[in-house]
Amino acid sequence: MSRWWSVAAVVVSAACFGTLAVLTPLAYEAGAEPLPLLAWRFVIAAALLFSVAAVRDRDALRVPTADIGRYALLALTGYGAASVCFFYALTFADASVVAVLLYAYPALVTLVGWFTGLERPSWAKGIAVAVTFVGCALVVGLIGSAPTAAWQGIALGLGAAVGYTLFNLLSHRWLPGRSRLVMMGWTFGLAALLPIAGSLIAGGVGALSPAAWEPAVWWLLAAIVLIPTFAAIVLYLEGIRGLGPSQAAVLSTLEPLFTIALAAVILGERLHPSQYLGAALVLAGVVFAEVGARSELAVPAPS
């Protein structure tokens, strides 16, 4: 695979990921609820990823029992929890704001690395962390002249970043060398248990039934599964093969820019000038945090 193809794959992947924060509110407007929508997204996406993995290397689907336990822990406390926070954050805050808050996770990874002794503090990383959080404060209106976002949206957006931070760190340490495609298949399949359980508790079996959905919800679910989930992950993993995880992670920071552009065109969102500055600072912080990072990202963000 040529380097240019790898770059293109990651950029298109970022564009695909960037549609999730836009398609999801449209599904809500059409009558979907966060947990059932997320549950069906995970179940269908897991089936698709396992199908691709089976075609490429059927033996890779056979994983040790110990790995399944690790996948379950990572899926439920990391990726699954992060996705639930992300989907609910979109009910309280604009898509652009939530997408930018998610990208606080590299700064959180750095902080956890310092506190646990996995990474040595440095001035460059310190500046990256500070810039990231100043950018987040500008985006949500805690500083600057932009309207202040709802605290629920801020908390859930940062909760998504925390969940992905846990998934990122633990998957890198617990599951090195595993097939990323198989890992994401198991992650989605097991993470589905979280929204399924939540839906059953909140509304019983009927809450999970899509029978009463409007046709628009079906189409939007199909788009959510195919574009910002299946296509985005497959393209990102293809890009990693040619670029390596660190460089692919830096390029993937284009995702919030695509979300901001799409949200403006499709949802009519308009950011305040100070929020644009905040978004630029967050992305700059991500790039500085990732360039030369000792620990490499294993998977894309959970958007």
N, C-alpha and C positions, 0 to 999 in steps of 0.2 A: 504494500500500500504506500503510495507516494505521500510525502509530507503535506503537500497542498490538499490532497484528498482528506487527510486526517484533520487538517485545520478546518476545511469546509464542513466535515462531519460534525465537529464540535460546535461550530457556529450555528449550523442548522439545528443541532440538538438544543442549543440555548434558546433559539427562537421557538422551538416546539415547547420546551419547558415554560417559556414565558407566556404561553397561551393559557396555562392552567388557572392562573389567578383571574383571568378574564372570562373563560368558559364557565367556571364554577358559579360566579354570581348570576350569570345568565340562566344556569340550570335552576338556581334558587328562585329567580323571577318566574320561571315556568312551573314552579310547584315542587321542586325537589327539596328534600331535607338533607342536612350535611352527613349524618351517619349512614343512612341507606345508600346515598350516592357514593360515599367513600368505600363502603363495603363492596358494592358491585364493581367499583373501579379496581379494587385490589384483587378480587376473585377472578375477573376476566383477564386482567393483566397478567396474573400469575399463570393462568392456563396458556396464554400466548407465549410467555417467556419460556415456560417448560417445553412447549412444542418446538420452539426454535432450538433450545438446548438439546433436545432429543435428536433433532435432525443433524446437528453439528457433531455431537459426541454423546451418545446414549449412556456411555459408562460414567460420564460426569454427573449424571443424575443420582448415582448411588453414593450417598454420603454417610459417614459414620453416625451412629446414634448420638455420640457426644456433640457432633456438629449441629444436629437438629435442635438439641437443647440450647446451644448458643444462638442459633438462628432465632429461636423463639424468644429468648431474652432480648436480643437486639431488636427484633421486630416489634415487640410489644412495648418496651420501655424507650426505644430510640425512634426508629422510623415510623412505627404506628402512632405513637404518642405525638410525634412531630406533625404528622399528617393531620391528625384530629385537630390539633391546635391551629394548623394552617387553614383548614376548611372552616373552622368556627371563627377565626380571625376575620375572614372575608365577610362575615355577617355584621361586623362592627366597624371595620375600617376599609378604606379604599384599596383596590387591588394593588396600586402602585406602592402604597405605604407598606402593605404586608409583604410584598415581594422584596422590598429593600430591607426590612427588618430581618427577614430570613437570612440575609447575607451578613448578619453579625456573627454567624457561626465560626468563620475562620479566626476571628478575634477571640471568641470563647475557647476554641481549641488551643490557641496560644496560651491563654490564661490558665487553663487546666494543666497544660504541659509544664508551665512554670511551677504551679502549686504542687504538682506530683513529682517534680524532679525529672520528668521525661525530656525537658527541653531547657536549655540555658537562657536566662533573660538576656536581651540585647537591646541596644538603643533603637535599632531599626524596627524590631518587633514591637517595642514599647510605643513608638510613634504610630505604628500601624494600628495598634489597639486603641490608642487615644483618638486617632482620626476617625476610626470606625464608629466609636460611640458618640463623638461630637456630631458626625453625620446622621446617626440615628436620631439624636435629639432634635436636630434641625428638621428631619423628615416628619416626625410626629408632632412638631410644634412646641416642644418643651423649651426650646430656645429659638430665637428668631421671631419673625412676624407672621408665620403661617398659623392657621387655625389648629388648635390642639386636638389630636385624635382621641377617640374614646379610650379610656384606660383599659377596657376589656380587649380592644383591638391591639393595643400596645403589648399588654401582658401575653396574649395568645400568640402574637407575632414573634415575640422574643422566646416564648415557650417552644415554638417550632424550631427556632435556632438552637435552643438548649437540647431538644430531643435529637436533632441531627448531629450536634456535637458529640453526644454520648455514642450514637451509632457509628460516627466516623472514627472515634478513638478506639472503641472496643472492637469493631470489625477489623481494624488494621492490626490490632494486637492478638485477637483470638483466632482469626481466620485468614492468616497470610497464605498466599499462593492458591487460594480456592478460585474456582471459576466465578467470575463476577456475574455472569449471566445466570448461573444456577443460584448464586447467593441472592440475587434480586428476586428470582422466582420464589424461593423459599421465604424471603422477607415479605413479599407481597401476600403470599398465601397465608402465612402465619399472622401478619399484621391485620388481615381481614377479620380475625377473631375479635379484635378490639371494637370496631364499629358494629359488628354483628351483635356482640353482647350488649353494647349500649343501646342498639335499636330494639332488641328483644326486651330489655328492662324498661325502656321508655314507652314502647307501644305494642309489645307482643309480636307474634309471628307476622301479623298483618303489616307491621311497620316496614318489614323488609320486602314485601311483595311489590313488584313494579307494575302489577296489573292495572292499577288505577292511574298510572302516570300518563300525562299528556304526551302525544307523539314528540313534541319539542324536547321533552326531558330525555326520551330514548335517543334522539339524534345527538343531543349534547353529551349524554353519557358515552355514546360511541366515539364522539370527537375527543372527549377527555381520555378515554382509554387508548385510542389509536395515536393521538398527536403528542400531548405532553407526558404520556406514560410510556407506551410501547416504543413508538418511533424515537422519542427523545432518548430513552435509555439505550436502545440498540445502537443508535448513531454515536452516542457518547462513548460507549464501550469500544466501538470501532475506532473512534478517534484516539482513545487511550493506547490502542495497539501501536499507533504510529508516532504519538507524541510523548507518551508516558503520562502518568497520573498528574504530576505537578503542573506541567504545561497545559494539559487539558483543563485542569481546575481553574487556571488563570483565565483561559479563554471563555470558560463557562460563566464568568462574571458578567458577560453580556446579557444574561437572562433578564435582570431587572430592567435593562434599557428596552428590551423588546416588550416587556410587560407594560412599562410606562407608555410606550408608543401605541400599543394596541388598546390600552385602557382609555387613552385620549380619543382614539378614533371610534371604538366600539361602544365604550361605556360613557363617553363624554366627560371623563375625569380631567381636571386641569390642576396641575401642581402649582403652588406658589413658588416664586423665584428662589426663596430660601430652601425649599424642599428639593429643587433641582441641585442646588449646591450641596445639600446633605447627601443626596443620592450619589453625586460625584465623589464626595469624601468617603462614603462607605465603600464604593467600588475601588477607589485608590487604596484604602486600607486593606481590602481583600487581596489586591495584587501584591502589595508590599509584604503581606503576611505569608503569601504562598510562594513567592519567588525565593528560591533557595531554601525552602522549608525542608527540614530533615524528615518529617513524617509525610508520606504521600497520601493523597486522597484516594480512596478505593472506589467510591461510587459518587454519582451526582447528588446534588441536594434534593430533598424530598418534595419539591414543589410539584 
